[in-house]
Amino acid sequence: MRIRLLFFAFYRDLAGVDSLDLDLPEGTTARQAVDRVRAHGNGTSRLPAEPAVAVNQEIAGLETVLNEGDEVALLPPVAGG
């Protein structure tokens, strides 16, 4: 199955791209998708192991099972004041 991973703010800087399409086996979780991207070795290896994620624009847990065509956004931490 194919999913799209979206990077924002600092995560985009680490990845060097706004998004990345991944071909993954059926039954893959959001955590496994993050692990796969972190394993690439370039700046993505500095992504946190457990980032906040949204699947199809809804906050989701890392154990969420992904489906064909899903869009997974890695949500960087925010600071306020």
Chimera marker file (.cmm) of the C-alpha trace (Angstrom):
<marker_set name="trace">
<marker id="1" x="0.000" y="0.000" z="0.000" r="1" g="1" b="0" radius="0.5"/>
<marker id="2" x="1.102" y="3.579" z="-0.517" r="1" g="1" b="0" radius="0.5"/>
<marker id="3" x="0.820" y="6.336" z="2.084" r="1" g="1" b="0" radius="0.5"/>
<marker id="4" x="2.025" y="9.927" z="2.204" r="1" g="1" b="0" radius="0.5"/>
<marker id="5" x="4.046" y="11.183" z="5.154" r="1" g="1" b="0" radius="0.5"/>
<marker id="6" x="3.922" y="14.949" z="5.759" r="1" g="1" b="0" radius="0.5"/>
<marker id="7" x="6.615" y="16.960" z="7.539" r="1" g="1" b="0" radius="0.5"/>
<marker id="8" x="6.116" y="20.377" z="9.142" r="1" g="1" b="0" radius="0.5"/>
<marker id="9" x="8.410" y="23.030" z="10.660" r="1" g="1" b="0" radius="0.5"/>
<marker id="10" x="11.577" y="21.524" z="12.192" r="1" g="1" b="0" radius="0.5"/>
<marker id="11" x="10.671" y="18.052" z="10.948" r="1" g="1" b="0" radius="0.5"/>
<marker id="12" x="10.551" y="19.401" z="7.385" r="1" g="1" b="0" radius="0.5"/>
<marker id="13" x="14.025" y="20.845" z="7.915" r="1" g="1" b="0" radius="0.5"/>
<marker id="14" x="15.332" y="17.465" z="9.069" r="1" g="1" b="0" radius="0.5"/>
<marker id="15" x="13.710" y="15.557" z="6.191" r="1" g="1" b="0" radius="0.5"/>
<marker id="16" x="14.604" y="18.137" z="3.539" r="1" g="1" b="0" radius="0.5"/>
<marker id="17" x="11.172" y="17.677" z="1.927" r="1" g="1" b="0" radius="0.5"/>
<marker id="18" x="7.538" y="18.576" z="2.649" r="1" g="1" b="0" radius="0.5"/>
<marker id="19" x="6.274" y="15.059" z="2.055" r="1" g="1" b="0" radius="0.5"/>
<marker id="20" x="7.383" y="11.564" z="1.240" r="1" g="1" b="0" radius="0.5"/>
<marker id="21" x="5.424" y="8.740" z="-0.386" r="1" g="1" b="0" radius="0.5"/>
<marker id="22" x="6.072" y="5.324" z="1.136" r="1" g="1" b="0" radius="0.5"/>
<marker id="23" x="5.198" y="1.846" z="-0.097" r="1" g="1" b="0" radius="0.5"/>
<marker id="24" x="4.434" y="-0.243" z="2.982" r="1" g="1" b="0" radius="0.5"/>
<marker id="25" x="2.940" y="-3.671" z="3.649" r="1" g="1" b="0" radius="0.5"/>
<marker id="26" x="-0.709" y="-3.958" z="4.626" r="1" g="1" b="0" radius="0.5"/>
<marker id="27" x="-1.178" y="-3.732" z="8.384" r="1" g="1" b="0" radius="0.5"/>
<marker id="28" x="1.637" y="-1.240" z="8.929" r="1" g="1" b="0" radius="0.5"/>
<marker id="29" x="1.165" y="1.094" z="11.895" r="1" g="1" b="0" radius="0.5"/>
<marker id="30" x="2.020" y="4.769" z="12.075" r="1" g="1" b="0" radius="0.5"/>
<marker id="31" x="4.909" y="3.843" z="14.408" r="1" g="1" b="0" radius="0.5"/>
<marker id="32" x="6.322" y="1.425" z="11.827" r="1" g="1" b="0" radius="0.5"/>
<marker id="33" x="6.083" y="4.102" z="9.118" r="1" g="1" b="0" radius="0.5"/>
<marker id="34" x="8.010" y="6.536" z="11.344" r="1" g="1" b="0" radius="0.5"/>
<marker id="35" x="10.600" y="3.851" z="12.110" r="1" g="1" b="0" radius="0.5"/>
<marker id="36" x="11.096" y="3.187" z="8.419" r="1" g="1" b="0" radius="0.5"/>
<marker id="37" x="11.684" y="6.859" z="7.655" r="1" g="1" b="0" radius="0.5"/>
<marker id="38" x="14.050" y="7.239" z="10.614" r="1" g="1" b="0" radius="0.5"/>
<marker id="39" x="16.063" y="4.262" z="9.302" r="1" g="1" b="0" radius="0.5"/>
<marker id="40" x="16.890" y="6.115" z="6.061" r="1" g="1" b="0" radius="0.5"/>
<marker id="41" x="19.844" y="7.619" z="7.886" r="1" g="1" b="0" radius="0.5"/>
<marker id="42" x="19.970" y="11.187" z="6.589" r="1" g="1" b="0" radius="0.5"/>
<marker id="43" x="18.342" y="13.987" z="8.620" r="1" g="1" b="0" radius="0.5"/>
<marker id="44" x="15.296" y="11.822" z="9.170" r="1" g="1" b="0" radius="0.5"/>
<marker id="45" x="17.286" y="9.705" z="11.620" r="1" g="1" b="0" radius="0.5"/>
<marker id="46" x="17.018" y="12.688" z="13.986" r="1" g="1" b="0" radius="0.5"/>
<marker id="47" x="13.215" y="12.565" z="13.995" r="1" g="1" b="0" radius="0.5"/>
<marker id="48" x="11.871" y="11.519" z="17.398" r="1" g="1" b="0" radius="0.5"/>
<marker id="49" x="10.964" y="7.853" z="17.809" r="1" g="1" b="0" radius="0.5"/>
<marker id="50" x="7.514" y="8.774" z="19.114" r="1" g="1" b="0" radius="0.5"/>
<marker id="51" x="6.272" y="11.976" z="17.469" r="1" g="1" b="0" radius="0.5"/>
<marker id="52" x="2.695" y="13.141" z="17.676" r="1" g="1" b="0" radius="0.5"/>
<marker id="53" x="0.893" y="12.124" z="14.486" r="1" g="1" b="0" radius="0.5"/>
<marker id="54" x="-2.305" y="12.831" z="12.644" r="1" g="1" b="0" radius="0.5"/>
<marker id="55" x="-3.801" y="10.381" z="10.175" r="1" g="1" b="0" radius="0.5"/>
<marker id="56" x="-6.015" y="11.944" z="7.543" r="1" g="1" b="0" radius="0.5"/>
<marker id="57" x="-6.070" y="15.224" z="9.480" r="1" g="1" b="0" radius="0.5"/>
<marker id="58" x="-7.160" y="13.661" z="12.794" r="1" g="1" b="0" radius="0.5"/>
<marker id="59" x="-4.880" y="13.219" z="15.798" r="1" g="1" b="0" radius="0.5"/>
<marker id="60" x="-4.026" y="9.526" z="16.075" r="1" g="1" b="0" radius="0.5"/>
<marker id="61" x="-1.894" y="7.170" z="18.117" r="1" g="1" b="0" radius="0.5"/>
<marker id="62" x="1.253" y="5.574" z="16.824" r="1" g="1" b="0" radius="0.5"/>
<marker id="63" x="-0.434" y="2.153" z="16.936" r="1" g="1" b="0" radius="0.5"/>
<marker id="64" x="-3.023" y="3.263" z="14.362" r="1" g="1" b="0" radius="0.5"/>
<marker id="65" x="-3.070" y="0.800" z="11.460" r="1" g="1" b="0" radius="0.5"/>
<marker id="66" x="-2.671" y="2.609" z="8.161" r="1" g="1" b="0" radius="0.5"/>
<marker id="67" x="-4.627" y="2.034" z="4.967" r="1" g="1" b="0" radius="0.5"/>
<marker id="68" x="-3.956" y="2.618" z="1.286" r="1" g="1" b="0" radius="0.5"/>
<marker id="69" x="-3.867" y="6.333" z="0.506" r="1" g="1" b="0" radius="0.5"/>
<marker id="70" x="-3.623" y="7.520" z="4.109" r="1" g="1" b="0" radius="0.5"/>
<marker id="71" x="-1.882" y="10.792" z="4.839" r="1" g="1" b="0" radius="0.5"/>
<marker id="72" x="0.228" y="10.749" z="8.000" r="1" g="1" b="0" radius="0.5"/>
<marker id="73" x="1.423" y="14.080" z="9.378" r="1" g="1" b="0" radius="0.5"/>
<marker id="74" x="4.275" y="14.242" z="11.866" r="1" g="1" b="0" radius="0.5"/>
<marker id="75" x="3.370" y="17.019" z="14.267" r="1" g="1" b="0" radius="0.5"/>
<marker id="76" x="6.324" y="18.869" z="15.785" r="1" g="1" b="0" radius="0.5"/>
<marker id="77" x="6.134" y="20.149" z="19.338" r="1" g="1" b="0" radius="0.5"/>
<marker id="78" x="4.922" y="23.699" z="19.748" r="1" g="1" b="0" radius="0.5"/>
<marker id="79" x="5.913" y="26.345" z="22.229" r="1" g="1" b="0" radius="0.5"/>
<marker id="80" x="3.766" y="29.153" z="23.415" r="1" g="1" b="0" radius="0.5"/>
<marker id="81" x="4.042" y="32.094" z="25.618" r="1" g="1" b="0" radius="0.5"/>
<link id1="1" id2="2" r="1" g="1" b="0" radius="0.2"/>
<link id1="2" id2="3" r="1" g="1" b="0" radius="0.2"/>
<link id1="3" id2="4" r="1" g="1" b="0" radius="0.2"/>
<link id1="4" id2="5" r="1" g="1" b="0" radius="0.2"/>
<link id1="5" id2="6" r="1" g="1" b="0" radius="0.2"/>
<link id1="6" id2="7" r="1" g="1" b="0" radius="0.2"/>
<link id1="7" id2="8" r="1" g="1" b="0" radius="0.2"/>
<link id1="8" id2="9" r="1" g="1" b="0" radius="0.2"/>
<link id1="9" id2="10" r="1" g="1" b="0" radius="0.2"/>
<link id1="10" id2="11" r="1" g="1" b="0" radius="0.2"/>
<link id1="11" id2="12" r="1" g="1" b="0" radius="0.2"/>
<link id1="12" id2="13" r="1" g="1" b="0" radius="0.2"/>
<link id1="13" id2="14" r="1" g="1" b="0" radius="0.2"/>
<link id1="14" id2="15" r="1" g="1" b="0" radius="0.2"/>
<link id1="15" id2="16" r="1" g="1" b="0" radius="0.2"/>
<link id1="16" id2="17" r="1" g="1" b="0" radius="0.2"/>
<link id1="17" id2="18" r="1" g="1" b="0" radius="0.2"/>
<link id1="18" id2="19" r="1" g="1" b="0" radius="0.2"/>
<link id1="19" id2="20" r="1" g="1" b="0" radius="0.2"/>
<link id1="20" id2="21" r="1" g="1" b="0" radius="0.2"/>
<link id1="21" id2="22" r="1" g="1" b="0" radius="0.2"/>
<link id1="22" id2="23" r="1" g="1" b="0" radius="0.2"/>
<link id1="23" id2="24" r="1" g="1" b="0" radius="0.2"/>
<link id1="24" id2="25" r="1" g="1" b="0" radius="0.2"/>
<link id1="25" id2="26" r="1" g="1" b="0" radius="0.2"/>
<link id1="26" id2="27" r="1" g="1" b="0" radius="0.2"/>
<link id1="27" id2="28" r="1" g="1" b="0" radius="0.2"/>
<link id1="28" id2="29" r="1" g="1" b="0" radius="0.2"/>
<link id1="29" id2="30" r="1" g="1" b="0" radius="0.2"/>
<link id1="30" id2="31" r="1" g="1" b="0" radius="0.2"/>
<link id1="31" id2="32" r="1" g="1" b="0" radius="0.2"/>
<link id1="32" id2="33" r="1" g="1" b="0" radius="0.2"/>
<link id1="33" id2="34" r="1" g="1" b="0" radius="0.2"/>
<link id1="34" id2="35" r="1" g="1" b="0" radius="0.2"/>
<link id1="35" id2="36" r="1" g="1" b="0" radius="0.2"/>
<link id1="36" id2="37" r="1" g="1" b="0" radius="0.2"/>
<link id1="37" id2="38" r="1" g="1" b="0" radius="0.2"/>
<link id1="38" id2="39" r="1" g="1" b="0" radius="0.2"/>
<link id1="39" id2="40" r="1" g="1" b="0" radius="0.2"/>
<link id1="40" id2="41" r="1" g="1" b="0" radius="0.2"/>
<link id1="41" id2="42" r="1" g="1" b="0" radius="0.2"/>
<link id1="42" id2="43" r="1" g="1" b="0" radius="0.2"/>
<link id1="43" id2="44" r="1" g="1" b="0" radius="0.2"/>
<link id1="44" id2="45" r="1" g="1" b="0" radius="0.2"/>
<link id1="45" id2="46" r="1" g="1" b="0" radius="0.2"/>
<link id1="46" id2="47" r="1" g="1" b="0" radius="0.2"/>
<link id1="47" id2="48" r="1" g="1" b="0" radius="0.2"/>
<link id1="48" id2="49" r="1" g="1" b="0" radius="0.2"/>
<link id1="49" id2="50" r="1" g="1" b="0" radius="0.2"/>
<link id1="50" id2="51" r="1" g="1" b="0" radius="0.2"/>
<link id1="51" id2="52" r="1" g="1" b="0" radius="0.2"/>
<link id1="52" id2="53" r="1" g="1" b="0" radius="0.2"/>
<link id1="53" id2="54" r="1" g="1" b="0" radius="0.2"/>
<link id1="54" id2="55" r="1" g="1" b="0" radius="0.2"/>
<link id1="55" id2="56" r="1" g="1" b="0" radius="0.2"/>
<link id1="56" id2="57" r="1" g="1" b="0" radius="0.2"/>
<link id1="57" id2="58" r="1" g="1" b="0" radius="0.2"/>
<link id1="58" id2="59" r="1" g="1" b="0" radius="0.2"/>
<link id1="59" id2="60" r="1" g="1" b="0" radius="0.2"/>
<link id1="60" id2="61" r="1" g="1" b="0" radius="0.2"/>
<link id1="61" id2="62" r="1" g="1" b="0" radius="0.2"/>
<link id1="62" id2="63" r="1" g="1" b="0" radius="0.2"/>
<link id1="63" id2="64" r="1" g="1" b="0" radius="0.2"/>
<link id1="64" id2="65" r="1" g="1" b="0" radius="0.2"/>
<link id1="65" id2="66" r="1" g="1" b="0" radius="0.2"/>
<link id1="66" id2="67" r="1" g="1" b="0" radius="0.2"/>
<link id1="67" id2="68" r="1" g="1" b="0" radius="0.2"/>
<link id1="68" id2="69" r="1" g="1" b="0" radius="0.2"/>
<link id1="69" id2="70" r="1" g="1" b="0" radius="0.2"/>
<link id1="70" id2="71" r="1" g="1" b="0" radius="0.2"/>
<link id1="71" id2="72" r="1" g="1" b="0" radius="0.2"/>
<link id1="72" id2="73" r="1" g="1" b="0" radius="0.2"/>
<link id1="73" id2="74" r="1" g="1" b="0" radius="0.2"/>
<link id1="74" id2="75" r="1" g="1" b="0" radius="0.2"/>
<link id1="75" id2="76" r="1" g="1" b="0" radius="0.2"/>
<link id1="76" id2="77" r="1" g="1" b="0" radius="0.2"/>
<link id1="77" id2="78" r="1" g="1" b="0" radius="0.2"/>
<link id1="78" id2="79" r="1" g="1" b="0" radius="0.2"/>
<link id1="79" id2="80" r="1" g="1" b="0" radius="0.2"/>
<link id1="80" id2="81" r="1" g="1" b="0" radius="0.2"/>
</marker_set>
